[in-house]
Amino acid sequence: MPHTALTIRPSTVADLPEITAIYAEAVLNGTGTFELDPPDTAEMTRRRHDVLANGLPWLVAERRGRLLGYAYANTFRPRKAYRFCLEDSIYLHPDARGQGVGRLLLTELVGRCEAAGARQMLAVIGDAANAGSIGVHAALGFEHTGVLKASGWKFGRWLDVVLMQRSLGVGASQPAAD
């Protein structure tokens, strides 16, 4: 899959039907999300709005007008002390998996979050067997920081959550500006 034909760009309202379809497939067939019922386009619109209202990126990857995946960062927790710590999310169309699209999305997402002043990014990866997500995060400098054992029940089995973390910019080496 040639990278030259792939475009990473900010999402638009027009992307929401395809974003919703990609996420619905992940909900119904995957363990990367512990959501059990796919949200509709109105709910995905609300979620995107909330991310953008926080001044954070919601990106899409497309090739020849076809949406292949999306990624966004959002606050890890709502309390103010967490304001420099973000959590990433990446979802790909099944046809785009294993072809470097997730890596390109995450690379761009990390860069935009660093530029916005974030200091830490967390990956909260559903299913310890999610080798693709764990691998792309490790390849981009995320370190394994823990496992939440048997924390989700989906498809008739218990699933672990893998926690990974990466410093952004100066990370914790300098005090944050309040």
N, C-alpha and C positions, 0 to 999 in steps of 0.2 A: 504494500500500500504506500504509494509515494507521498511523502510529507508535503511536497510543494503544492499539491492540490487541496490540502486541508487548511481551513480557515478557523481560527479561534477568535471569537468576538463576543462582545457583551450580548446577552439575550435581549429579545424584544417581546412585546406582547404577542406578536404573530407567531412566535416559537412555542407558545404555551400548549397548543394541542399536541405537538410532537413530544414536548417535554413530558406532558401528562401520559402519553402512550408509552414512552420509554420507562417511566417510573412504574406504571401499572404492570408492565411485563416483569420488572424487578420484584415488585410486591408479590405477584401471583406465582412466580417461578423461581425466585432466588432467595437467598438468606443474607444478602448484603444489607437488607433493611428488615427490621422486625415488625414493620407495619403489616397487618393482615388483610386489610381491605383497601384497594386502590382509591386514592382521593380523586375527585373529579377536577375538571379544568378550573372551576371557580376556586376550589381550595388551593390548587397549585398556583393560581394567580395571587391569592392572598399570601401564600408562603414566599413567593418571589418578591412581592411588594414589601414584605417585612424585612427581607434581606437587603434589598436596595435602600429601604428607609434607614437602615443602620449604616449606610454608606459603604456597603460591602459588595463585592463582585458576584454576579451570577453569569457565567460564561457558557457558550455553546461551541461545539465543534461541528463544522459542516463541510461537506465535499460536494461540489456540483449541485448546490441547493438542497442537499439531503442532510438533515440533522442526524449526527452520529452519536451525540452524547452531550452531557452538560455537567457542569461543576459549579459549586458555590461554596462560599465560606459564610459562617454565621457565628454569632457569639456562642461561646461554650456554655456559659451560665449567665443568668440575667444580673447577678449582683455586680456592683460597680468594680470591685477588686479584680474581677475577671476580664476587665475591658480590653486588655492587651492580648488575650488568649482566644483564638478562634478554632472552630472545628470545621474541617472540610467534608464535603460530600461530592461523590462522583458517580454518575450513572451512565452506562453506555447501551446503545442499541445492541442486541445480540450479534448482529453481523459485524460490529466494530470491535468486539472484544479480542484481546490478544494481538492487536495490530499497532500498538503505540499511541492510540488516541487518548487513553486515560493518562498516560505519562505527559503528553503535550498539554492536556487540560490542566493537570495538577501543576506542571511547571509554570504555566501562565498564572494560575491562581495564586501560587506562592509568591511570585514576583509582584503581583498587584497588592497582595496583603502586606508584604514587606514595605512597599511604597506608601501604603496607607498608615504605617506606623505600628502594625501588629508586632508582637515580640515572640509569640509561641503559636504553633499550629498543632492541633490534635487530630488524629484519625481514630475514630471510634468504629472499628470494623466488625460488622456482624459476621459471625461464623469464623471460628479459628481455622477452618478449612478453606477460607477464601484466599487461596494462594495468589491470585491475580492482584487483588487489592493490597495484600500484604507486600507482595513483591514490588509493585510500583512505588509504594510509599518508602520501602527500604532503599530502593534505587535512587530516590530523591532525598536521601539523608534523614528520613524519619527513623527513630530508634524505638525498639520494643520497650514499653514501659509497664506493661501488665496485662493480665487476663482476668476478666470477670466471668467466672465459671458458671455454666448452666444458668445464665441470666435471661435467656429467651427461650420460648417454646413455640416452635413453628414446624409444620410438616411432620408432626408426630414425634419430634425429638427435641432434646435440650441442646441449645447452642451457646457456645462461649462468645464473648466479645473480646477482641484484641485491641489494646490501647497502644498507639504509637504517637511519638511526639518529635517535633523538630523546632529548633530555635529559628526565628526570623530576624533578619537584620542583626542588631547587636545583642539580641536575646536578653539574657539576664545579666550580661556583663556590665551594664550601666543602669543607674536608676531611671525609672520612667518619669517623664514630665507630667505632672498632674494638672 
